[in-house]
Amino acid sequence: MGMTLGSHLTPLARSHIEQADVVFAGLSDGIVEMWLQRMHPDVRSLQPYYREGKSRLKTYRQWVDLMMAEVRAGKRVCGVFYGHPGVFAWSPHKVIEVARAEGYEAHMEPGVSAEDCLYADLGIDPGRFGCQHFEASQLLFYERRLDPSAYLVLWQVALVGDRSLARFATGAPYRQVLLDLLSRDYPAEHEIILYRAATLPIERPRVRRIALRDLPHVPLTAEDTVVLPPAVALRPNEAIRARLEALDKLEKTGTVV
């Protein structure tokens, strides 16, 4: 679907929706589902399978079972998801894996993701300083190395620290743990960006700038992404530069082929 209703849907993706026998919609916005129903008479929402206190992984497995039941019945099935269907989406990858293992043809169409919108809306070129992406909870659960000279993009910060996969949000104490971790590499006053892409054509992207120290105390939704711009300058690697300069000189003399 892409992120913004209507404007991001590719002609090829539209054709798959229109030609399917049944369409499953993993969309959280009722307006978007209604728009999808104008394209196909049999759109089945996957949202009712979410429940507070129910593991999201259990829900995602149910989605796979629902889609595969129709595939096994001989129907042409299309699953529709926000953004890019393979980004922060377990079920699309899994259902394709299961379908192929059972001998069915299955593939994924790429879409405009929240990451793509972020680069455009915030004017970020990931090639300028480099860009690191982490799911916020994964950053806490595992030992990872951060590079404060590059952009840092944290996804699903509203859920940070949730080990149950059954909550839709965690509170300020959990974000404080994230702040404590980030404070090893970033000063408390470092300006960070809270970003949310527009999902309707009448909306504007939501961009808020706060000090890092305030991260635990600002309201966040699951759709909000946290961006930390570089906090330090790039440091030249003099040893590597010297090696490359030596190679350049050798190449000019014809020693290196």
Sine and cosine of phi, psi and omega as CSV:
sin_phi,cos_phi,sin_psi,cos_psi,sin_omega,cos_omega
0.00,0.00,-0.36,0.93,-0.23,-0.97
0.96,0.29,-0.14,-0.99,-0.05,-1.00
-1.00,-0.08,-0.65,0.76,-0.09,-1.00
-0.99,-0.17,0.81,-0.59,-0.09,-1.00
-0.77,0.64,0.83,-0.56,0.11,-0.99
1.00,0.10,-0.73,0.68,-0.16,-0.99
-0.98,0.21,-0.31,0.95,-0.05,-1.00
-0.97,-0.25,-0.09,1.00,-0.06,-1.00
-0.97,0.24,0.85,-0.53,-0.02,-1.00
-0.98,0.21,0.42,-0.91,0.06,-1.00
-0.84,0.54,-0.61,0.79,0.00,-1.00
-0.92,0.38,-0.68,0.73,0.03,-1.00
-0.89,0.46,-0.67,0.75,0.03,-1.00
-0.86,0.50,-0.66,0.75,-0.03,-1.00
-0.91,0.42,-0.61,0.79,0.04,-1.00
-0.90,0.44,-0.65,0.76,0.03,-1.00
-0.89,0.45,-0.74,0.67,-0.08,-1.00
-0.93,0.38,-0.52,0.86,-0.07,-1.00
-1.00,-0.02,-0.12,0.99,-0.02,-1.00
-0.95,0.32,0.40,-0.92,0.13,-0.99
-0.99,0.15,-0.57,0.82,0.02,-1.00
-0.58,-0.82,0.62,-0.79,-0.02,-1.00
-0.87,-0.50,0.80,-0.60,0.09,-1.00
-0.97,-0.23,0.73,-0.68,-0.11,-0.99
-0.90,-0.43,0.92,-0.39,0.10,-0.99
-0.99,-0.12,0.90,0.44,-0.11,-0.99
-0.83,-0.56,0.66,-0.75,-0.08,-1.00
-1.00,-0.07,-0.09,1.00,-0.07,-1.00
-0.95,-0.32,0.86,-0.51,-0.01,-1.00
-0.88,0.48,-0.55,0.84,0.01,-1.00
-0.90,0.44,-0.65,0.76,0.01,-1.00
-0.92,0.39,-0.63,0.78,0.04,-1.00
-0.90,0.44,-0.65,0.76,0.03,-1.00
-0.89,0.46,-0.64,0.76,0.04,-1.00
-0.90,0.45,-0.64,0.77,0.02,-1.00
-0.91,0.42,-0.58,0.81,0.00,-1.00
-0.92,0.40,-0.34,0.94,0.08,-1.00
-0.96,0.28,-0.32,0.95,-0.01,-1.00
-1.00,-0.06,-0.35,0.94,-0.06,-1.00
-0.47,-0.88,0.64,-0.77,-0.06,-1.00
-0.98,0.21,-0.29,0.96,-0.06,-1.00
-0.83,-0.56,0.98,0.19,0.06,-1.00
-0.96,-0.27,0.83,-0.56,-0.05,-1.00
-0.91,-0.42,0.88,-0.47,-0.04,-1.00
-0.96,0.27,0.66,-0.75,0.06,-1.00
-1.00,-0.10,-0.14,0.99,-0.08,-1.00
-0.88,0.47,-0.59,0.81,-0.05,-1.00
-0.88,0.48,-0.21,0.98,-0.03,-1.00
-0.99,0.12,-0.17,0.99,0.13,-0.99
-0.96,0.27,0.61,-0.79,0.11,-0.99
-0.55,-0.84,0.64,-0.77,0.13,-0.99
-0.88,0.48,0.78,-0.63,-0.01,-1.00
1.00,0.02,-0.10,0.99,0.03,-1.00
-0.98,-0.18,0.73,-0.68,-0.01,-1.00
-0.86,0.52,0.75,-0.66,0.03,-1.00
-0.90,0.44,-0.51,0.86,0.02,-1.00
-0.90,0.45,-0.59,0.81,0.07,-1.00
-0.90,0.43,-0.66,0.75,0.05,-1.00
-0.88,0.48,-0.71,0.71,-0.04,-1.00
-0.91,0.42,-0.57,0.82,0.06,-1.00
-0.92,0.39,-0.60,0.80,0.06,-1.00
-0.89,0.45,-0.64,0.76,0.04,-1.00
-0.85,0.53,-0.71,0.70,0.01,-1.00
-0.87,0.49,-0.70,0.71,0.00,-1.00
-0.88,0.47,-0.66,0.75,0.00,-1.00
-0.89,0.46,-0.72,0.69,-0.01,-1.00
-0.92,0.38,-0.66,0.75,-0.02,-1.00
-0.93,0.37,-0.50,0.86,0.05,-1.00
-0.87,0.49,-0.64,0.77,0.01,-1.00
-0.96,0.26,-0.58,0.81,0.06,-1.00
-0.88,0.47,-0.72,0.70,-0.01,-1.00
-0.92,0.40,-0.38,0.92,0.05,-1.00
-0.99,0.14,0.04,1.00,0.07,-1.00
1.00,0.00,0.25,0.97,-0.05,-1.00
-1.00,-0.09,0.44,-0.90,0.11,-0.99
-1.00,0.07,0.90,-0.44,-0.17,-0.99
-0.92,-0.40,0.67,-0.74,0.07,-1.00
-0.80,-0.60,0.80,-0.60,0.11,-0.99
-0.97,-0.22,0.75,-0.66,-0.06,-1.00
-0.90,-0.44,0.80,-0.61,-0.04,-1.00
-0.70,-0.71,0.34,-0.94,0.03,-1.00
-0.90,0.44,0.47,-0.88,0.16,-0.99
0.87,0.50,-0.73,-0.69,0.12,-0.99
-1.00,-0.04,0.82,-0.58,-0.10,-0.99
-0.92,0.38,-0.18,0.98,0.00,-1.00
-0.97,-0.25,0.11,0.99,-0.05,-1.00
-0.95,-0.31,0.88,-0.47,-0.07,-1.00
0.80,0.60,0.71,0.70,-0.01,-1.00
-0.56,-0.83,0.95,-0.31,-0.06,-1.00
-0.98,0.21,-0.69,0.72,-0.14,-0.99
-0.88,0.47,-0.70,0.72,0.00,-1.00
-0.86,0.51,-0.68,0.74,0.05,-1.00
-0.89,0.45,-0.69,0.72,-0.07,-1.00
-0.93,0.38,-0.69,0.73,-0.05,-1.00
-0.92,0.39,-0.56,0.83,0.08,-1.00
-0.92,0.40,-0.66,0.75,0.04,-1.00
-0.86,0.50,-0.73,0.69,-0.02,-1.00
-0.91,0.40,-0.70,0.72,-0.03,-1.00
-0.88,0.47,-0.71,0.70,0.00,-1.00
-0.90,0.43,-0.62,0.78,0.01,-1.00
-0.89,0.46,-0.47,0.88,0.01,-1.00
-1.00,-0.06,0.10,0.99,0.10,-1.00
1.00,-0.04,0.14,0.99,0.02,-1.00
-1.00,-0.02,0.45,-0.89,0.09,-1.00
-0.99,0.16,0.76,-0.65,-0.01,-1.00
-0.47,-0.88,0.62,-0.79,0.05,-1.00
-0.44,-0.90,0.21,-0.98,-0.02,-1.00
-0.90,-0.44,0.70,-0.71,0.11,-0.99
-0.99,-0.11,0.77,-0.64,0.03,-1.00
-0.94,0.33,0.42,-0.91,0.02,-1.00
-0.65,-0.76,0.16,-0.99,0.06,-1.00
-0.96,0.29,0.89,-0.46,-0.08,-1.00
-1.00,-0.09,0.15,-0.99,0.09,-1.00
-0.88,0.48,-0.52,0.86,0.04,-1.00
-0.90,0.44,-0.68,0.73,0.03,-1.00
-0.88,0.48,-0.69,0.72,0.01,-1.00
-0.90,0.44,-0.62,0.78,-0.01,-1.00
-0.86,0.50,-0.73,0.68,0.01,-1.00
-0.86,0.50,-0.67,0.75,-0.03,-1.00
-0.95,0.32,-0.72,0.69,-0.10,-0.99
-0.95,0.30,-0.54,0.84,-0.04,-1.00
-0.99,-0.14,-0.06,1.00,0.03,-1.00
0.92,0.38,0.61,0.79,-0.03,-1.00
-0.98,-0.19,0.78,-0.63,0.16,-0.99
-0.96,-0.26,0.94,-0.33,-0.07,-1.00
-0.90,0.44,-0.27,0.96,0.01,-1.00
-0.99,0.14,-0.16,0.99,-0.06,-1.00
-0.97,0.24,-0.78,0.62,-0.01,-1.00
-0.88,-0.48,-0.14,0.99,-0.15,-0.99
1.00,-0.07,0.34,-0.94,-0.06,-1.00
-0.52,-0.85,0.81,-0.58,0.03,-1.00
-0.96,-0.27,0.67,-0.74,0.04,-1.00
-0.83,-0.56,0.76,-0.65,0.07,-1.00
-0.66,-0.75,0.63,-0.78,0.27,-0.96
-0.95,0.31,0.75,-0.66,-0.22,-0.98
-0.86,0.51,-0.68,0.73,-0.01,-1.00
-0.92,0.40,-0.64,0.77,0.02,-1.00
-0.87,0.49,-0.58,0.81,0.03,-1.00
-0.88,0.47,-0.56,0.83,0.03,-1.00
-0.98,0.20,-0.63,0.78,-0.15,-0.99
-0.96,0.27,-0.38,0.93,-0.08,-1.00
-0.80,-0.60,0.38,-0.93,0.04,-1.00
-0.99,0.15,0.94,-0.35,0.00,-1.00
-0.85,-0.53,0.43,-0.90,0.02,-1.00
-0.97,-0.25,0.82,-0.58,0.02,-1.00
-0.99,-0.16,0.55,-0.84,0.05,-1.00
-0.89,-0.45,0.98,-0.18,-0.06,-1.00
-0.94,0.33,-0.03,1.00,0.09,-1.00
-1.00,0.04,-0.08,1.00,0.03,-1.00
-0.91,-0.40,0.22,-0.97,0.15,-0.99
-0.93,0.37,0.57,-0.82,0.10,-1.00
-0.84,-0.54,0.84,-0.54,-0.01,-1.00
-0.91,-0.42,0.84,-0.54,-0.03,-1.00
-0.92,-0.40,0.82,-0.57,-0.05,-1.00
-0.98,-0.21,0.54,-0.84,0.08,-1.00
0.84,0.54,0.71,0.71,0.01,-1.00
-0.92,0.40,-0.49,0.87,0.02,-1.00
-0.88,0.48,-0.36,0.93,-0.01,-1.00
-0.97,-0.26,0.15,0.99,-0.17,-0.99
-0.84,0.53,0.71,-0.71,0.06,-1.00
1.00,0.06,-0.06,1.00,0.00,-1.00
-0.97,0.24,0.91,-0.42,0.01,-1.00
-0.99,-0.15,-0.13,0.99,-0.05,-1.00
-1.00,0.06,-0.37,0.93,-0.14,-0.99
0.85,0.52,0.40,0.92,-0.07,-1.00
-0.86,-0.51,0.00,1.00,0.01,-1.00
-0.94,-0.33,0.42,-0.91,0.03,-1.00
-0.99,-0.16,-0.10,0.99,0.05,-1.00
-0.23,-0.97,0.48,-0.88,0.18,-0.98
-0.88,-0.47,0.20,-0.98,-0.14,-0.99
-0.98,-0.19,-0.18,-0.98,-0.06,-1.00
-0.84,0.55,-0.64,0.77,0.00,-1.00
-0.86,0.50,-0.55,0.83,0.01,-1.00
-0.95,0.31,-0.63,0.77,0.04,-1.00
-0.94,0.33,-0.43,0.90,0.08,-1.00
-0.90,0.43,-0.61,0.80,0.06,-1.00
-0.88,0.48,-0.67,0.74,0.06,-1.00
-0.89,0.45,-0.68,0.73,0.02,-1.00
-0.87,0.50,-0.68,0.73,0.01,-1.00
-0.87,0.49,-0.63,0.78,0.03,-1.00
-0.92,0.38,-0.71,0.70,-0.03,-1.00
-0.92,0.40,-0.49,0.87,-0.05,-1.00
-0.92,0.40,-0.21,0.98,0.08,-1.00
-0.93,0.37,-0.46,0.89,-0.10,-1.00
-0.87,-0.50,-0.23,0.97,-0.08,-1.00
-0.77,-0.64,0.65,-0.76,0.05,-1.00
-0.94,0.34,0.46,-0.89,-0.06,-1.00
-0.87,0.49,-0.52,0.85,-0.05,-1.00
-1.00,0.05,0.03,1.00,-0.03,-1.00
-0.86,0.50,0.77,-0.64,-0.02,-1.00
-0.98,0.22,0.80,-0.60,0.03,-1.00
-0.88,-0.48,0.23,-0.97,-0.08,-1.00
-0.87,-0.50,0.75,-0.67,0.14,-0.99
-0.97,-0.22,0.86,-0.50,-0.17,-0.99
-0.80,-0.59,0.65,-0.76,0.14,-0.99
-0.64,-0.76,0.82,-0.58,-0.02,-1.00
-0.95,0.32,0.45,-0.89,0.07,-1.00
-0.97,0.25,0.71,-0.71,0.04,-1.00
-0.95,-0.32,-0.22,0.97,0.06,-1.00
-0.85,-0.53,0.55,-0.84,-0.04,-1.00
-0.87,0.49,-0.41,0.91,-0.03,-1.00
-1.00,0.10,-0.11,0.99,-0.03,-1.00
-1.00,-0.04,0.32,-0.95,0.17,-0.99
-0.92,-0.39,0.48,-0.88,0.11,-0.99
-0.85,0.53,0.58,-0.82,0.02,-1.00
-0.99,-0.14,0.87,-0.50,-0.03,-1.00
-0.78,-0.62,0.88,-0.48,0.06,-1.00
-0.83,-0.56,0.63,-0.78,0.01,-1.00
-0.88,-0.48,0.80,-0.60,-0.02,-1.00
-0.67,-0.75,0.22,-0.98,0.14,-0.99
-0.98,0.21,0.55,-0.83,-0.02,-1.00
-0.81,0.58,-0.61,0.79,-0.05,-1.00
-0.86,0.51,-0.40,0.92,-0.07,-1.00
-1.00,0.02,-0.01,1.00,-0.08,-1.00
-0.82,0.57,-0.66,0.75,-0.02,-1.00
-0.92,0.40,-0.30,0.95,-0.22,-0.98
-0.94,-0.33,-0.02,1.00,0.00,-1.00
-0.99,-0.10,0.54,-0.84,0.04,-1.00
-0.93,0.36,0.70,-0.72,0.02,-1.00
-0.72,-0.70,0.52,-0.86,0.14,-0.99
-0.91,-0.40,0.17,-0.99,0.00,-1.00
-0.89,0.46,-0.37,0.93,-0.03,-1.00
-0.99,0.11,-0.20,0.98,-0.03,-1.00
-0.98,0.20,0.71,-0.71,0.06,-1.00
-0.91,-0.41,0.64,-0.77,-0.02,-1.00
-0.96,-0.26,0.79,-0.61,-0.02,-1.00
-0.87,-0.48,0.81,-0.58,0.10,-0.99
-0.96,-0.29,0.93,-0.36,0.09,-1.00
-0.90,0.43,0.27,-0.96,0.03,-1.00
-0.82,0.57,0.65,-0.76,-0.01,-1.00
-0.97,-0.25,-0.29,0.96,0.02,-1.00
-0.69,-0.72,0.34,-0.94,0.01,-1.00
-0.97,0.22,0.43,-0.90,0.11,-0.99
-0.89,0.45,0.67,-0.74,0.01,-1.00
-0.96,-0.27,0.83,-0.55,0.01,-1.00
-0.88,0.48,0.66,-0.75,0.08,-1.00
-1.00,-0.06,1.00,-0.03,-0.13,-0.99
-0.90,0.43,-0.59,0.81,-0.02,-1.00
-0.90,0.44,-0.71,0.70,0.00,-1.00
-0.93,0.38,-0.64,0.77,0.02,-1.00
-0.88,0.48,-0.63,0.77,0.01,-1.00
-0.90,0.43,-0.66,0.75,0.03,-1.00
-0.88,0.47,-0.69,0.73,-0.01,-1.00
-0.92,0.40,-0.61,0.79,0.04,-1.00
-0.89,0.45,-0.65,0.76,0.04,-1.00
-0.90,0.44,-0.65,0.76,0.04,-1.00
-0.90,0.44,-0.65,0.76,0.02,-1.00
-0.86,0.51,-0.68,0.73,-0.02,-1.00
-0.91,0.41,-0.68,0.74,0.02,-1.00
-0.89,0.45,-0.63,0.78,-0.01,-1.00
-0.90,0.43,-0.63,0.78,-0.01,-1.00
-0.91,0.41,-0.51,0.86,0.01,-1.00
-1.00,0.07,-0.08,1.00,0.03,-1.00
1.00,0.07,0.15,0.99,-0.01,-1.00
-0.97,0.25,-0.60,0.80,-0.01,-1.00
-0.99,-0.16,0.78,-0.63,0.02,-1.00
-0.98,-0.18,0.00,0.00,0.00,0.00
